[in-house]
């Protein structure tokens, strides 16, 4: 796996090998309003049950047409309010839905677009989609302005025996984020307008084969505290008995010093799993020279057969000084279920594939919408 902070690597790489993928991820939280948002653009939707099913059938010679990443582009948007997921929109479609910024950094999927302005050092996001299955439409505009960046590169292709078929681009470890969300009901005049002012994060991932062929499991997360900003990234490579690739990136606000540690000892404990959630450690400990971090995964914000998103509690030692416990966001991925026909069937319930009818998608969103309405009515009673 390669790691870089070079912002030029954010441009679309035009990968076309079967199973290739690329995504751009933006994440922000307004703590004062209890709101967090996630935006992701995909060129080759790495988690698509349709893309991966096509890939496996082609690989097994049951199909002659090889899967092309841009036939499976996509966009997803998640909104969390007061610790609850209130919108989870995922749509994918063919190459006619996707476009990249000509000569620059930015992509579009239907009416959803982001672009980077190098003169202002600003990422501008413009969102416009309808979500008929949940009786919603969403329009939004957001600005991500980097507050600092790191300078780090790791090229594992120069090391024999190390898998380098995935690249992580840490573009923006911390950003000032302003935004406006306009959420409407498609069947009534109900409307919710949310002002957003908070802090955010942005990275970019790409790979040349499906993740389950190269990655066994993967933890990453971040926290912003008064003392420091911390980003961690831990990948256990498939078929590799060596230690995982792990990186800690730390900005110490007291000294103003940035540090990157890639000689990191990793231990997992308190393993657990859910009905559809993969086995994972509820506690992750990371140790490097002069720094140790313990991550306690707490409330699950999003759960699935291969992915978990948590609020987390981090305890840190910097030198000999224990820091106060701080809250953060942590994520976990085990890509193995992506290959499972059964899990592809269930994952399809959350993905709107343009031009394809899915009974699972209709039923899942019908019951989810009814459940949300029931909860809203009960909250109003109390």
C-alpha positions in Angstrom: 0.0 0.0 0.0 1.3 3.5 -0.9 0.6 6.5 1.2 1.0 10.1 0.1 -0.1 13.6 1.1 0.6 15.0 -2.3 -2.6 17.0 -3.3 -1.8 16.5 -7.0 -2.6 12.8 -6.5 -6.2 13.9 -5.9 -6.9 14.2 -9.7 -8.8 11.3 -11.2 -6.4 8.5 -12.1 -8.5 7.1 -15.0 -8.0 3.5 -13.8 -9.6 1.1 -16.1 -8.4 -2.4 -15.0 -11.3 -4.7 -13.9 -12.0 -4.3 -10.2 -10.3 -0.9 -10.0 -11.8 1.8 -7.8 -11.2 5.4 -6.7 -13.1 7.5 -4.2 -13.0 11.0 -2.7 -14.2 11.3 0.9 -15.3 14.4 2.8 -16.4 14.2 6.5 -17.4 17.1 8.8 -19.0 17.6 12.2 -20.7 20.6 13.8 -20.5 19.7 17.5 -22.6 22.7 18.6 -25.6 21.6 16.5 -25.0 17.9 16.9 -24.7 17.4 13.1 -22.2 15.4 11.0 -22.1 14.7 7.3 -20.2 12.4 4.9 -19.9 12.9 1.2 -18.2 10.3 -1.1 -17.7 10.3 -4.9 -16.8 7.0 -6.6 -15.2 6.2 -9.9 -15.6 2.4 -9.7 -17.8 1.9 -6.7 -15.6 -0.3 -4.5 -18.5 -1.5 -2.4 -21.1 -2.1 -5.2 -22.7 -5.5 -5.2 -23.3 -5.1 -9.0 -19.7 -4.2 -9.8 -18.2 -7.0 -7.7 -20.7 -9.6 -9.0 -19.8 -8.6 -12.5 -16.1 -8.9 -11.7 -16.4 -12.3 -10.1 -18.5 -13.7 -13.0 -16.0 -12.3 -15.5 -13.1 -13.7 -13.6 -14.7 -17.1 -13.5 -15.3 -16.9 -17.3 -19.1 -16.8 -16.9 -19.1 -13.5 -18.7 -17.1 -12.2 -21.6 -17.5 -8.5 -21.0 -15.0 -7.3 -18.4 -16.3 -4.8 -15.8 -15.2 -1.2 -16.5 -15.0 1.0 -13.4 -16.9 4.0 -14.9 -19.9 1.7 -15.6 -20.1 1.7 -11.8 -19.6 5.3 -10.7 -21.5 6.5 -7.6 -22.2 9.1 -4.9 -23.2 8.7 -1.3 -24.4 11.1 1.3 -24.9 10.5 5.0 -26.4 12.9 7.6 -26.2 12.2 11.3 -28.2 14.3 13.8 -27.7 13.9 17.6 -25.9 10.6 17.1 -28.5 9.1 14.8 -28.3 8.4 11.1 -31.2 10.4 9.4 -30.2 10.1 5.7 -28.2 7.4 4.1 -28.3 7.9 0.3 -26.2 5.8 -2.1 -26.7 5.9 -5.8 -24.6 4.3 -8.6 -24.9 4.4 -12.4 -23.1 4.2 -15.7 -20.4 6.4 -17.2 -23.0 9.0 -18.3 -23.4 10.0 -14.7 -19.7 10.7 -14.0 -17.4 13.5 -15.1 -14.1 14.8 -13.9 -12.7 18.4 -13.7 -10.9 19.0 -16.9 -7.2 19.7 -16.0 -8.0 20.1 -12.3 -9.2 18.4 -9.1 -12.9 17.6 -8.9 -15.5 15.2 -10.0 -19.3 15.1 -10.6 -21.9 12.5 -10.3 -25.3 13.7 -11.6 -26.0 17.0 -9.8 -23.4 16.4 -7.0 -20.0 17.9 -7.6 -16.9 19.0 -5.8 -14.0 21.1 -7.1 -10.8 22.3 -5.7 -9.8 26.0 -6.1 -6.0 26.2 -5.7 -6.1 30.0 -5.6 -8.3 30.0 -2.5 -7.0 26.6 -1.2 -10.7 25.6 -0.9 -12.8 22.6 -1.8 -16.4 23.6 -2.8 -19.1 21.0 -2.7 -22.5 21.4 -4.4 -25.1 18.7 -3.7 -28.5 18.2 -5.4 -30.3 14.9 -5.4 -33.8 13.3 -4.9 -34.3 10.3 -2.7 -37.8 9.1 -3.6 -37.5 5.9 -1.5 -37.3 8.1 1.6 -39.5 11.0 0.4 -36.6 13.4 0.5 -34.7 15.8 -1.7 -31.4 17.4 -0.6 -29.7 20.5 -1.8 -26.5 21.6 -0.1 -23.4 23.8 -0.5 -20.2 23.3 1.6 -16.8 24.8 1.8 -13.8 22.9 3.1 -10.7 25.1 3.8 -7.6 23.2 5.0 -6.2 24.4 8.3 -3.0 22.4 7.9 -1.5 19.6 5.8 1.1 16.9 6.4 4.1 16.1 4.1 4.6 12.4 4.0 5.2 9.7 1.4 5.6 5.9 1.6 6.1 3.9 -1.7 5.8 0.3 -0.8 6.4 -0.8 -4.5 10.1 -0.5 -3.8 9.9 -3.2 -1.1 9.8 -6.8 -2.4 6.9 -8.8 -1.2 4.8 -5.9 0.0 1.4 -5.4 -1.6 1.0 -1.9 -3.1 -2.3 -2.2 -5.0 -4.0 0.4 -2.8 -3.1 4.0 -2.3 -4.2 6.4 0.5 -4.0 10.1 -0.2 -4.3 12.1 3.0 -5.3 15.4 1.5 -6.8 17.4 4.3 -6.3 16.2 7.9 -8.3 19.1 9.3 -10.5 21.8 7.6 -12.7 24.6 8.5 -16.1 23.8 7.1 -19.1 26.0 6.4 -22.3 24.8 4.8 -26.0 25.0 4.2 -28.4 22.0 3.9 -31.9 22.3 2.5 -33.9 19.1 3.0 -37.4 18.8 1.6 -40.2 16.3 1.6 -41.2 15.2 -2.0 -44.8 14.6 -1.0 -45.5 17.6 1.2 -44.4 21.2 2.0 -42.2 20.1 5.0 -38.7 21.5 4.9 -35.7 21.6 7.1 -32.8 24.1 6.6 -29.6 23.5 8.5 -26.7 25.9 8.9 -23.4 24.1 9.4 -20.2 25.4 10.9 -17.6 22.9 12.1 -14.4 21.0 11.3 -13.8 18.4 8.7 -11.5 15.9 7.1 -10.8 14.9 3.5 -8.9 12.0 1.9 -8.8 10.0 -1.3 -8.3 6.2 -1.9 -7.7 4.2 -5.0 -6.8 0.7 -6.0 -6.3 -1.6 -8.9 -8.0 -4.8 -7.6 -11.1 -5.4 -5.4 -10.1 -4.7 -1.8 -10.8 -8.2 -0.6 -8.0 -9.4 -2.8 -5.4 -7.2 -1.0 -6.8 -6.1 2.3 -7.7 -8.3 5.3 -8.9 -5.5 7.7 -8.5 -1.8 8.1 -8.9 0.7 11.0 -8.7 4.4 10.6 -9.8 7.5 12.6 -9.1 11.0 13.8 -9.6 13.4 16.6 -9.2 17.1 17.1 -8.4 18.2 20.6 -7.0 21.3 22.4 -3.6 19.7 22.7 -3.3 17.9 19.3 -4.8 16.7 16.1 -4.4 13.0 15.5 -4.9 10.8 12.4 -4.3 7.1 12.5 -4.4 4.5 9.7 -3.9 0.7 10.2 -4.1 -1.9 7.4 -3.7 -5.6 7.8 -2.7 -6.9 4.3 -4.2 -10.1 3.0 -1.9 -13.1 3.1 0.8 -11.2 5.0 2.0 -12.5 8.3 4.1 -9.4 9.0 3.0 -6.5 11.2 0.3 -4.3 9.7 1.1 -1.1 7.9 0.3 1.6 10.4 0.8 5.4 10.4 0.2 8.0 13.2 0.1 11.6 12.2 0.2 14.2 15.0 0.1 18.0 15.1 1.0 19.2 18.6 -0.7 22.6 19.2 1.7 23.4 22.1 4.8 23.2 20.1 3.4 23.6 16.6 5.4 20.5 15.5 4.0 18.0 13.1 5.2 14.3 13.5 4.5 11.2 11.4 5.2 7.8 12.9 5.3 4.7 10.7 7.0 2.4 13.1 3.9 1.7 15.1 3.1 -1.3 17.3 -0.6 -2.3 17.0 -2.7 -4.5 19.2 -6.4 -5.3 19.0 -8.6 -6.6 21.9 -12.2 -7.1 23.0 -13.2 -8.7 19.7 -16.8 -8.7 18.9 -19.3 -9.0 16.0 -22.9 -8.3 15.3 -25.6 -10.1 13.3 -24.3 -8.4 10.1 -21.3 -6.7 11.4 -17.8 -8.1 10.9 -15.5 -9.3 13.7 -13.4 -6.4 14.9 -11.6 -5.2 18.0 -13.5 -2.8 20.2 -10.2 -1.6 21.6 -7.2 -0.6 19.4 -3.8 0.3 20.9 -1.1 2.1 18.9 2.4 2.8 20.2 5.2 4.7 18.6 8.3 6.4 19.9 7.1 9.0 22.5 3.4 8.5 21.7 0.8 5.9 22.7 -2.9 5.9 21.8 -5.8 3.7 23.0 -8.9 3.9 20.9 -12.2 2.6 22.5 -14.9 2.1 19.9 -18.2 3.2 21.5 -21.5 4.1 19.8 -22.0 2.6 16.3 -23.2 5.4 13.9 -23.3 3.1 10.9 -23.2 -0.7 10.7 -23.0 -3.1 7.8 -21.6 -6.5 6.8 -18.2 -5.0 6.0 -18.1 -1.5 7.5 -18.5 0.2 10.9 -18.5 3.8 11.9 -18.1 4.7 15.5 -17.9 7.6 17.9 -14.8 6.7 19.9 -12.9 7.7 23.0 -9.1 8.2 22.7 -6.6 8.1 25.6 -3.2 9.4 24.7 0.3 9.7 26.2 2.6 12.3 24.6 6.1 11.8 26.1 5.5 11.2 29.8 2.4 13.3 29.9 -1.1 11.7 29.9 -3.6 13.7 28.0 -7.3 14.1 28.8 -9.6 11.6 27.1 -11.0 13.0 23.8 -13.8 12.1 21.5 -13.1 11.1 17.9 -14.5 9.3 14.9 -13.3 5.8 14.1 -14.0 3.5 11.2 -13.4 -0.2 10.4 -13.6 -2.2 7.2 -13.3 -5.9 6.6 -13.7 -6.3 2.8 -14.1 -10.1 2.8 -17.9 -10.0 2.9 -17.9 -8.0 -0.3 -17.2 -11.2 -2.2 -20.1 -13.1 -0.6 -23.2 -13.6 -2.8 -25.4 -13.5 0.3 -23.9 -10.2 1.5 -24.0 -8.7 -2.0 -27.8 -9.5 -1.9 -28.2 -7.6 1.4 -25.9 -4.8 0.4 -28.1 -4.2 -2.7 -30.9 -3.1 -0.3 -29.0 0.1 0.4 -27.7 0.9 -3.2 -29.9 2.6 -5.8 -28.6 1.3 -9.1 -29.9 3.6 -11.9 -32.1 1.8 -14.3 -32.3 -1.4 -12.2 -35.3 -2.4 -10.1 -34.5 -4.1 -6.8 -37.1 -5.6 -4.5 -34.6 -5.5 -1.6 -34.0 -1.8 -2.1 -37.7 -1.0 -2.2 -38.6 -3.1 0.9 -35.6 -2.0 3.0 -36.4 1.7 2.4 -40.1 1.2 2.9 -39.6 -0.2 6.3 -36.8 2.1 7.2 -39.0 5.1 6.2 -41.9 3.9 8.3 -39.6 3.2 11.3 -38.2 6.7 11.1 -41.7 8.3 11.0 -42.7 6.2 14.0 -39.6 7.4 16.0 -40.3 11.0 15.1 -43.9 10.8 16.3 -42.8 9.2 19.6 -40.1 11.7 20.2 -42.6 14.5 19.8 -44.9 12.9 22.4 -42.2 13.1 25.0 
